[in-house]
């Protein structure tokens, strides 16, 4: 199973991300989705399934309050000149990625313990050392036949020990057990290297932009 096009993958990502983060249901519109997030620095986000200069300019000109985010599946150098004043690209290069989900056995290496739990359609995996210190984590939100992997991280002190692979295999198995056949995620440049080794493929570049506060006039 694969997505028929990038727009279909973006729609699945928006729905699963909103479930994973406890945000509002994505509201569809002509160019994609708007999601109310409700955090001080992340009030809402626009996720674009289609993007061109007139669309980007209108969205960013209309959204003048700080804390609004935009997710466009374009390279940063394409998006940046289309942004209205007050908006800026945030973070480094990112990517929309996808892979089939399969059940597989995965065990924590020596010195670590793995725990998983599921609440309201979101499965979380937590890896700790045997004395209880945080080592790695991740979560996956299942929305029917697709699932979104989210918030995967490994503590720097525990990297290069297979914990990222363990978390990803655990999440994929959990989602496959709930009937999901295809996964999607947003990856940083560093994360992309891990995911590609696990069989994930890049569907599109992903660039984030944020509306910051207006500068304060100095007397």
C-alpha positions in Angstrom: 0.0 0.0 0.0 1.2 3.5 -0.9 -0.2 7.0 -1.0 -1.5 7.9 -4.5 0.0 11.4 -4.3 1.6 13.8 -1.9 -1.8 15.5 -1.1 -3.2 12.2 0.2 -0.1 11.7 2.4 -0.4 15.3 3.8 -4.0 14.8 4.7 -3.1 11.6 6.6 -0.3 13.4 8.3 -2.5 16.3 9.4 -5.1 14.0 10.8 -2.7 11.7 12.7 -0.6 14.6 14.0 -3.7 16.3 15.4 -4.7 13.1 17.2 -1.1 12.5 18.5 -0.9 16.0 19.9 -4.5 16.3 21.3 -5.2 19.2 18.9 -8.5 19.9 17.2 -9.8 18.0 14.2 -8.2 19.4 11.1 -10.6 21.8 9.3 -10.4 21.4 5.5 -10.3 24.3 3.1 -9.4 24.8 -0.5 -5.7 24.7 0.0 -5.4 22.2 2.8 -6.2 22.2 6.6 -6.2 24.5 9.6 -5.6 22.9 13.0 -6.2 24.7 16.3 -3.4 23.6 18.6 -4.0 25.9 21.6 -0.5 26.5 22.9 1.0 29.9 23.6 3.7 29.6 21.0 1.7 27.4 18.7 -1.8 28.7 18.6 -2.8 27.1 15.3 -1.2 25.8 12.1 -2.0 25.8 8.4 -1.1 22.6 6.6 -1.0 23.0 2.8 -1.8 20.2 0.4 -1.3 22.7 -2.5 1.0 25.7 -2.4 1.7 28.6 -4.8 2.8 32.1 -4.3 -0.6 33.8 -4.2 -1.9 31.2 -1.7 1.1 31.6 0.6 0.9 35.4 0.5 -2.8 35.5 1.3 -2.5 33.1 4.2 0.5 34.8 5.7 -1.0 38.3 5.2 -4.3 37.3 6.8 -2.6 35.7 9.8 -1.1 38.6 11.8 -1.2 37.3 15.3 1.9 35.6 16.7 1.9 31.8 17.3 0.5 30.9 13.9 2.4 28.2 12.0 2.5 27.1 8.4 3.6 23.8 7.0 4.3 23.7 3.3 5.8 20.9 1.2 8.3 23.1 -0.6 12.0 23.8 -0.2 12.8 26.7 2.1 14.3 28.8 -0.7 11.0 28.5 -2.5 8.8 29.4 0.5 10.8 32.2 2.0 10.3 34.9 -0.6 6.5 34.3 -0.6 6.0 35.0 3.2 4.4 38.2 4.4 6.3 40.5 6.8 6.4 39.1 10.3 6.8 35.5 9.1 10.0 33.5 9.0 11.1 30.0 8.2 11.7 28.0 11.4 14.1 25.1 11.8 16.3 23.3 9.4 15.4 21.1 6.4 12.6 18.6 7.0 10.9 15.9 5.0 7.6 14.1 4.7 8.3 10.4 4.7 6.3 7.2 4.4 6.6 3.4 4.7 4.5 0.3 5.0 3.9 -0.8 8.6 4.6 -4.4 9.6 4.6 -6.3 12.8 8.0 -7.4 14.1 9.5 -8.6 17.3 11.7 -6.0 19.0 13.5 -6.4 22.4 15.3 -3.8 24.4 19.1 -4.3 24.5 20.9 -5.1 27.7 20.7 -2.3 30.2 17.4 -0.9 29.0 13.7 -1.5 29.5 10.9 -0.9 27.1 7.4 0.1 28.1 4.4 0.8 25.8 0.9 2.0 26.5 -2.1 3.1 24.4 -4.7 5.8 25.2 -7.3 7.1 22.8 -5.7 5.7 19.7 -2.1 6.9 20.5 0.5 4.3 21.4 3.6 5.5 23.2 6.9 3.7 23.6 9.3 4.6 26.4 12.8 3.3 26.8 14.6 3.7 30.2 17.8 2.4 31.7 17.5 -0.3 34.3 17.8 2.4 37.0 15.0 4.4 35.5 16.7 7.2 33.5 15.1 8.4 30.2 16.8 7.0 27.1 14.3 7.2 24.2 10.7 7.6 23.3 8.2 7.9 20.4 4.5 7.7 19.7 2.2 6.7 16.9 -1.4 7.8 16.2 -3.6 5.4 14.2 -6.4 6.8 12.0 -7.8 3.9 10.2 -5.5 2.4 7.6 -2.8 5.0 8.2 -0.7 6.1 11.2 1.5 9.0 12.1 4.8 8.5 13.9 5.5 11.5 16.1 8.0 12.8 18.7 10.7 10.2 18.3 13.8 11.1 20.2 16.8 9.5 21.8 18.8 11.1 24.6 22.3 12.0 23.3 23.9 9.9 26.0 22.1 6.8 24.7 22.5 7.3 20.9 24.0 4.7 18.6 22.7 1.8 20.7 19.8 0.8 18.5 17.2 2.5 20.6 15.7 4.6 17.7 15.4 1.4 15.7 13.7 -0.3 18.7 11.2 2.5 19.2 10.3 2.6 15.5 9.9 -1.1 15.3 7.7 -1.1 18.4 5.5 1.7 17.1 5.1 0.1 13.7 4.1 -3.2 15.2 1.6 -1.6 17.5 0.0 0.3 14.6 -0.1 -2.8 12.3 -1.8 -4.6 15.1 -4.5 -2.0 15.1 -5.1 -2.4 11.3 -2.8 0.4 10.0 -1.0 -0.5 6.8 0.9 2.7 6.0 2.9 5.1 8.1 3.7 8.8 7.5 5.9 11.2 9.5 7.7 14.5 9.4 11.5 14.0 9.7 14.4 16.3 10.5 17.6 16.0 8.5 19.1 13.9 11.3 16.0 11.7 11.7 15.8 11.1 7.9 19.0 9.1 8.0 17.6 6.7 10.6 14.2 6.4 8.8 15.8 5.7 5.5 17.8 2.9 7.0 14.5 1.4 8.2 12.9 1.5 4.7 11.1 4.9 4.9 11.2 7.0 1.7 11.0 10.8 1.2 7.7 12.0 -0.4 8.4 15.7 -0.3 10.4 18.5 1.4 8.7 20.0 4.4 9.3 23.6 5.5 7.9 25.3 8.6 7.2 29.0 9.0 6.0 30.9 12.0 4.4 34.3 12.6 6.4 36.1 15.3 5.4 39.1 17.4 5.7 42.5 15.8 8.7 44.5 16.9 8.2 46.9 19.7 8.9 50.6 18.8 11.7 52.1 20.8 11.3 55.6 22.1 
